[in-house]
Amino acid sequence: MKILIVEDQDELRSLVRKFLEKNGYLIDEADDGEKGLDLILTNGYDCILLDLNLPKIDGVDIAKRMKEDGIVTPIIMLTARSQIYDKLMGFDSGADDYITKPFDMKELLARIKAVMSRGKSKGVNIAFGKYEVFPEKNLVKIEKKDVILSNKEMGVLEYLLQNNDRIISAEELLEHVWDSEIDMFSNTVKTHIKTLRQKIDPNKRYIKTVRGKGYIYEN
């Protein structure tokens, strides 16, 4: 799972990043609204931690732009302001939750999990064919058989499932499942697609290669 932190306070941003990375999340970060919006429009994220009061472009304007562009990534607003007016303004702009600084890291983690899981069925996040996928456990149930995936294999599978019937390039998978330091010309995606197929789709029934373009999940 990949999270973007848009926060201009360097110390807080660093603390949040380190805490979330220890809990298994991939993190991108930006220290102003302009950089944050550019990352949002370029990459795919599972959740965005968005400071309300940012240099260049504030959090409300970023959330509004996301809404206009049809980007439905969950947003948690981070702000030192606790007045009800600011909360309502954040929610009206498209935020899914709101947490006031200073906050407890465990509370932030709980809220992240909550906004990411809304709308998903309890226990089973994704189901297709004879398969049931449990992302938080890195588990795929195939009839009565349990298959354990690596973090990256699950990340690839989940992203393909979430983008049903759309061709996903290797570059897009790298941006979403791996961190920003990954070599864009590596064979990492190809290797993980191969191991993923070996575990759950050896006949290539669901995860298909589109030559020269990328990969697609077809049910």
C-alpha positions as CSV (number, residue, x, y, z in Angstrom):
1,M,0.0,0.0,0.0
2,K,1.3,3.4,-0.9
3,I,0.7,6.7,1.0
4,L,1.5,10.3,0.1
5,I,2.3,12.7,2.9
6,V,1.8,16.4,2.0
7,E,3.1,18.3,5.0
8,D,5.4,21.4,5.2
9,Q,6.6,20.7,8.8
10,D,9.8,18.7,8.1
11,E,10.0,17.1,11.6
12,L,6.4,15.9,11.6
13,R,6.6,14.7,8.0
14,S,9.7,12.7,8.9
15,L,8.2,11.2,12.0
16,V,5.0,10.1,10.2
17,R,7.0,8.6,7.3
18,K,9.2,6.6,9.6
19,F,6.3,5.3,11.6
20,L,4.3,4.3,8.5
21,E,7.3,2.6,6.8
22,K,7.8,0.5,10.0
23,N,4.1,-0.6,9.6
24,G,4.7,-1.8,6.0
25,Y,3.6,1.2,3.9
26,L,5.4,2.7,1.0
27,I,5.7,6.5,1.3
28,D,6.1,9.5,-1.0
29,E,6.3,12.9,0.5
30,A,6.0,16.6,-0.5
31,D,6.7,19.8,1.5
32,D,4.3,22.1,-0.3
33,G,1.0,21.9,-2.1
34,E,2.4,22.4,-5.6
35,K,4.7,19.4,-5.3
36,G,1.9,17.4,-3.6
37,L,-0.6,18.0,-6.4
38,D,2.0,17.1,-9.0
39,L,2.6,13.8,-7.3
40,I,-1.1,13.1,-7.0
41,L,-1.8,13.8,-10.7
42,T,1.2,11.7,-11.7
43,N,1.0,8.7,-9.4
44,G,-1.5,6.4,-7.8
45,Y,-1.9,6.2,-4.0
46,D,-4.0,4.3,-1.6
47,C,-4.3,7.2,0.9
48,I,-3.2,10.8,1.1
49,L,-2.3,12.6,4.3
50,L,-2.9,16.3,3.4
51,D,-2.1,19.3,5.5
52,L,-4.8,21.9,5.4
53,N,-2.4,24.9,5.6
54,L,0.3,24.4,2.9
55,P,2.6,26.8,1.0
56,K,1.8,27.6,-2.6
57,I,-1.5,25.5,-2.8
58,D,-3.5,24.7,0.3
59,G,-5.0,21.4,1.2
60,V,-8.6,22.4,0.4
61,D,-7.7,23.5,-3.1
62,I,-5.8,20.2,-3.7
63,A,-8.8,18.2,-2.5
64,K,-11.1,20.2,-4.8
65,R,-8.8,19.6,-7.8
66,M,-8.8,15.9,-7.1
67,K,-12.5,15.9,-6.9
68,E,-12.8,17.7,-10.3
69,D,-10.4,15.3,-11.9
70,G,-12.3,12.2,-10.6
71,I,-9.5,11.1,-8.2
72,V,-11.2,9.2,-5.4
73,T,-8.1,8.3,-3.3
74,P,-9.1,8.7,0.4
75,I,-7.9,11.9,2.0
76,I,-7.1,12.5,5.7
77,M,-6.6,16.2,6.5
78,L,-3.9,17.1,8.9
79,T,-4.1,20.5,10.6
80,A,-3.4,22.4,13.8
81,R,-6.7,24.2,13.4
82,S,-9.6,22.6,15.4
83,Q,-12.4,25.0,14.7
84,I,-15.6,23.4,13.4
85,Y,-15.5,25.7,10.4
86,D,-12.2,24.4,9.2
87,K,-13.4,20.8,9.6
88,L,-16.5,21.4,7.6
89,M,-14.4,23.2,4.9
90,G,-12.1,20.2,4.7
91,F,-15.0,17.7,4.4
92,D,-16.8,19.9,1.8
93,S,-13.7,19.8,-0.4
94,G,-13.6,16.1,-0.4
95,A,-11.7,14.9,2.6
96,D,-12.7,11.5,4.1
97,D,-11.4,12.2,7.6
98,Y,-9.8,14.9,9.7
99,I,-7.1,14.7,12.5
100,T,-5.9,17.7,14.5
101,K,-2.2,18.2,15.4
102,P,-0.7,17.0,17.6
103,F,-2.0,13.5,17.1
104,D,-1.1,10.0,18.3
105,M,0.6,7.9,15.6
106,K,-1.5,4.9,16.5
107,E,-4.6,6.9,16.1
108,L,-3.4,8.1,12.7
109,L,-2.7,4.5,11.6
110,A,-6.2,3.4,12.7
111,R,-7.8,6.2,10.7
112,I,-5.7,5.3,7.6
113,K,-6.9,1.7,7.8
114,A,-10.5,2.9,8.3
115,V,-10.6,5.2,5.3
116,M,-8.9,2.6,3.1
117,S,-11.3,-0.2,4.1
118,R,-14.6,1.7,3.8
119,G,-16.8,0.2,1.2
120,K,-15.0,-3.1,1.2
121,S,-16.7,-6.2,2.5
122,K,-15.8,-7.4,5.9
123,G,-12.9,-9.9,5.9
124,V,-12.8,-10.5,2.2
125,N,-11.6,-7.4,0.4
126,I,-11.7,-8.8,-3.2
127,A,-13.2,-11.9,-4.7
128,F,-13.0,-13.2,-8.3
129,G,-13.7,-16.6,-9.8
130,K,-12.8,-19.2,-7.2
131,Y,-10.4,-16.8,-5.5
132,E,-10.8,-14.7,-2.3
133,V,-8.1,-12.1,-1.6
134,F,-7.2,-10.9,1.8
135,P,-4.6,-8.1,1.3
136,E,-3.9,-7.4,4.9
137,K,-2.9,-11.0,5.4
138,N,-1.1,-11.4,2.1
139,L,-3.4,-14.3,1.6
140,V,-5.3,-15.7,-1.4
141,K,-7.8,-18.5,-0.9
142,I,-8.3,-20.8,-3.9
143,E,-11.2,-23.0,-3.0
144,K,-9.8,-24.8,0.1
145,K,-6.1,-23.9,-0.6
146,D,-4.4,-21.0,1.1
147,V,-1.6,-19.3,-0.8
148,I,0.7,-16.7,0.9
149,L,2.1,-13.9,-1.3
150,S,4.9,-11.5,-0.6
151,N,4.1,-7.9,0.1
152,K,5.0,-6.9,-3.5
153,E,3.2,-9.8,-5.1
154,M,0.0,-8.8,-3.2
155,G,0.6,-5.1,-4.1
156,V,0.7,-6.0,-7.8
157,L,-2.3,-8.3,-7.6
158,E,-4.4,-5.8,-5.7
159,Y,-3.6,-3.0,-8.1
160,L,-4.5,-5.1,-11.1
161,L,-7.8,-6.1,-9.5
162,Q,-8.6,-2.5,-8.6
163,N,-8.0,-1.6,-12.2
164,N,-10.1,-4.3,-13.8
165,D,-10.0,-4.6,-17.6
166,R,-7.5,-1.7,-17.9
167,I,-4.0,-2.2,-19.2
168,I,-1.4,-1.3,-16.5
169,S,2.1,-0.5,-17.7
170,A,5.2,-1.8,-15.8
171,E,6.0,1.8,-15.0
172,E,2.6,2.4,-13.4
173,L,3.0,-0.7,-11.3
174,L,6.5,0.5,-10.2
175,E,5.1,3.9,-9.2
176,H,2.2,2.4,-7.3
177,V,3.7,-0.7,-5.6
178,W,7.4,0.3,-5.2
179,D,8.9,3.4,-3.7
180,S,10.2,6.4,-5.7
181,E,13.8,5.2,-5.6
182,I,13.2,2.1,-7.7
183,D,15.1,1.8,-11.0
184,M,12.4,2.3,-13.7
185,F,14.4,0.2,-16.1
186,S,14.7,-2.9,-13.9
187,N,13.0,-6.3,-14.5
188,T,11.4,-6.2,-11.0
189,V,7.8,-6.1,-12.3
190,K,8.3,-8.9,-14.8
191,T,9.9,-11.0,-12.1
192,H,7.0,-10.4,-9.6
193,I,4.4,-11.1,-12.3
194,K,6.1,-14.4,-13.0
195,T,6.1,-15.5,-9.4
196,L,2.6,-14.3,-8.8
197,R,1.3,-16.3,-11.8
198,Q,3.3,-19.4,-10.5
199,K,1.4,-19.1,-7.2
200,I,-2.1,-18.3,-8.3
201,D,-2.6,-18.2,-12.1
202,P,-0.2,-20.7,-13.8
203,N,-2.5,-20.9,-16.8
204,K,-2.6,-17.1,-17.3
205,R,-6.4,-17.1,-17.2
206,Y,-6.7,-13.8,-15.2
207,I,-3.3,-12.0,-15.4
208,K,-2.5,-11.4,-19.0
209,T,0.4,-9.7,-20.8
210,V,-0.3,-7.2,-23.4
211,R,2.8,-7.1,-25.5
212,G,4.5,-3.8,-25.6
213,K,2.0,-2.2,-23.2
214,G,1.9,-4.0,-19.9
215,Y,-0.5,-6.2,-18.0
216,I,-4.2,-6.6,-17.5
217,Y,-6.5,-8.5,-15.2
218,E,-9.5,-9.9,-17.0
219,N,-12.3,-11.8,-15.2
